[in-house]
Amino acid sequence: MDSYKRLLLANKAWVQEKMNRAPSFFTDLARGQTPEFLWIGCSDSRVPAEEVTGTQPGEIFSHRNIANLVNHTDVNLHSVLSYAVEYLKVKHIIVCGHYGCGGVKAALSRQRFGVLDDWLRQIKDTYYAHEDEIRDVGGLDAQADRLVELNIHEQLRNLMKTKIIQKAWLDERRPVLHGWVYGVSDGLLKSLYKIDPGTPIHEIYQYDF
């Protein structure tokens, strides 16, 4: 059987399972979504948000890219962020990276990866800012994992710099920002950082409303 056909068959089985448990499951979903969470994660196929958190369709609004970056020039990311915060009114934003991230390892190297090089520049900047700390943790794998953690924190700071987050914090005291990391080797999520609404940021990044 062709691999793509297996996906279609699995979908039918999944639908039937949901219908057996709750006949109105898809009818209810079709009425709209009210997710409490926005998930900004890595595109890595081993880290599916709903699977690792045990959540159901409709509970998590998500955006994924290489190495879970919040890039100020990424219109796709900012469109998702705007819709999640301003219209869906999410209460929490989770930036989730994972140990063994290929994007982070690529950023640590001097190898060229084409268009990906520009995307990874931000991770190289994070390494440059924390070079001594990263070098002190040990070998290359340990350094990459520490950079994974520091990259997550940097993306939370990038969220804080956006007008979208600052306005929501000012008007509605939400959302809370979370930095999580996923262990591909053990399946566990770990909370690394939590930033509450109203947390100060340098005035150069602040907007007047």
C-alpha positions in Angstrom: 0.0 0.0 0.0 1.2 3.5 -0.8 2.2 5.4 2.3 -0.2 8.3 1.6 -3.1 5.9 1.3 -2.3 4.6 4.8 -2.9 8.2 6.1 -6.3 8.4 4.5 -7.3 5.0 6.0 -6.0 6.1 9.4 -8.1 9.3 9.1 -11.3 7.2 8.6 -10.5 5.1 11.6 -9.8 8.2 13.7 -13.2 9.7 12.6 -15.0 6.6 13.5 -13.3 6.4 16.9 -14.3 10.0 17.7 -17.9 9.4 16.5 -18.2 6.3 18.7 -17.1 8.2 21.8 -19.1 11.4 21.0 -21.5 11.4 18.1 -21.6 15.2 18.0 -17.8 15.7 18.1 -17.4 17.1 14.6 -20.7 19.0 14.7 -19.5 20.8 17.8 -16.1 21.5 16.3 -17.7 23.0 13.2 -19.4 25.7 15.4 -16.1 27.4 16.0 -12.9 27.4 18.1 -12.1 28.8 21.5 -8.6 27.6 22.2 -6.9 28.8 25.4 -3.4 28.2 24.1 -1.2 29.4 21.2 1.6 27.0 20.5 4.7 28.2 18.7 6.8 25.1 18.0 9.4 23.6 15.8 8.4 22.0 12.5 10.2 18.8 13.5 7.8 15.8 12.8 8.6 14.3 16.2 7.0 17.1 18.2 3.2 17.3 17.4 1.6 19.7 19.8 -1.7 17.9 20.4 0.0 14.5 20.7 2.6 15.4 23.3 0.1 17.5 25.4 -2.8 15.0 25.2 -5.1 17.7 23.9 -8.0 17.5 21.4 -8.8 19.4 18.2 -9.9 22.9 19.1 -7.8 23.2 22.3 -4.5 24.5 20.8 -4.0 27.2 18.0 -0.6 26.5 16.6 2.2 27.8 14.4 5.4 25.8 13.6 8.6 26.7 11.9 12.3 25.7 11.9 13.6 26.0 15.5 10.4 27.7 16.8 11.5 31.3 16.0 9.6 34.5 16.6 11.1 36.6 13.8 10.1 40.3 13.6 10.0 40.0 9.7 7.9 36.8 9.6 4.5 37.9 8.4 3.1 34.4 8.8 4.0 34.2 12.5 2.7 37.7 13.2 -0.6 36.9 11.4 -1.1 33.9 13.6 -0.1 35.8 16.7 -2.5 38.6 15.9 -5.4 36.3 15.3 -4.7 34.2 18.4 -4.3 37.2 20.7 -6.7 39.8 19.3 -9.6 37.5 18.1 -9.3 34.2 19.8 -8.2 35.8 23.1 -5.8 33.1 24.1 -4.7 33.1 27.7 -1.4 31.4 27.2 1.4 31.4 24.6 3.8 28.5 24.7 7.1 28.6 22.8 8.2 25.0 22.7 11.6 23.9 21.5 13.1 20.4 21.7 16.4 18.9 22.5 18.3 17.6 19.5 16.9 20.3 17.3 18.4 20.1 13.9 18.0 23.8 13.3 19.9 24.7 16.4 22.7 22.2 15.5 22.9 23.7 12.0 23.2 27.2 13.5 26.2 26.0 15.6 28.0 24.9 12.4 29.7 26.8 9.7 28.0 24.7 7.0 25.9 26.5 4.4 22.2 25.5 4.0 21.0 27.8 1.4 17.9 29.9 2.2 18.0 28.4 5.7 21.1 30.4 6.5 19.3 33.7 6.8 16.6 32.0 9.0 19.2 30.6 11.4 21.1 33.9 11.8 19.0 34.7 14.8 20.1 31.6 16.6 23.7 32.4 15.8 23.2 35.8 17.4 21.9 34.1 20.5 25.0 31.9 20.6 27.2 34.9 20.2 25.5 36.7 23.1 26.0 33.6 25.4 29.1 32.0 24.0 31.1 31.6 27.2 28.1 30.0 29.0 27.4 27.7 26.2 31.0 26.6 25.7 31.3 25.8 29.5 28.5 23.2 29.5 30.5 20.5 27.7 30.6 18.8 24.3 28.7 19.7 21.2 25.5 17.9 22.1 25.4 19.6 25.5 26.1 23.0 23.9 23.3 22.5 21.4 20.8 21.6 24.1 21.8 24.7 26.1 21.4 26.8 23.0 17.9 25.2 22.5 17.0 26.5 26.0 18.5 30.0 25.4 16.8 30.2 22.0 13.4 29.5 23.6 14.0 32.4 26.1 15.0 34.7 23.3 11.8 34.0 21.4 9.7 34.9 24.5 11.6 38.2 24.6 10.8 38.7 20.9 7.1 38.2 21.7 7.4 40.9 24.4 8.7 43.3 21.9 5.6 43.1 19.7 2.8 45.6 19.7 0.3 42.7 19.8 1.5 41.4 23.1 2.1 44.8 24.7 -1.4 46.0 23.8 -3.0 42.8 25.2 -1.0 43.1 28.3 -2.0 46.7 28.8 -5.7 46.2 28.1 -6.5 42.7 29.3 -3.5 41.5 31.4 -3.1 38.5 29.1 -1.6 36.3 27.7 1.0 34.6 30.0 4.1 33.6 28.0 5.7 30.1 28.6 8.9 28.6 27.4 8.9 24.8 27.3 11.3 22.2 26.0 10.5 18.7 24.8 12.7 15.7 25.2 12.5 13.6 22.1 14.3 10.8 23.9 11.9 10.6 26.8 8.7 12.3 25.6 8.6 14.7 28.5 7.8 18.4 28.4 9.7 20.7 30.8 8.7 24.2 31.8 11.8 26.5 31.6 10.4 30.1 31.7 7.2 31.9 32.6 6.6 35.6 31.8 3.6 37.2 33.4 1.6 40.1 31.7 3.2 43.4 32.4 6.7 42.2 32.9 9.0 45.1 32.2 11.0 45.3 29.0 13.7 47.9 28.1 12.0 51.2 27.1 13.5 51.2 23.6 11.1 48.3 22.8 8.1 49.9 24.4 5.2 51.4 22.4 2.9 54.2 23.5 -0.8 53.3 23.3 
